[in-house]
Amino acid sequence: MANIVMRLGERYTTRTQDRLLERLRAANAIKPANATLLAPLSRREARLLERMVKFRAVVQEGEHLYWLNEQALVHFRKEELARLLGAVAVAGFAAAGALALGR
């Protein structure tokens, strides 16, 4: 069960990340001089972009101007995987607790 949940969560997060990264790379926004206009297309993209900016994987230069920090992106992806694994672990503990209590 946990494996399925993890795969689904990872797939949605990865797809959203890939869409954002593809748009930045297509605009060659990989350094401050090439910062490009990037408006999130969905709520999921907006939340992910906000997390990426906080982590400095995507750097905001101005109002809706962003560029991709490839070095920080590697660490961001590791953190996202750890975040997902933490959520799966909490769900697993909750399910185990419910089974132990017979509910």
Secondary structure by P-SEA (a helix, b strand, c coil): caaaaaaaaaaaaaaaaaaaaaaaaaaccccccbbbbbbbccaaaaaaaaaaaaacccccccccbbbbaaaaaaaaaaaaaaaaaaaaaaaaaaaaaaaaacc
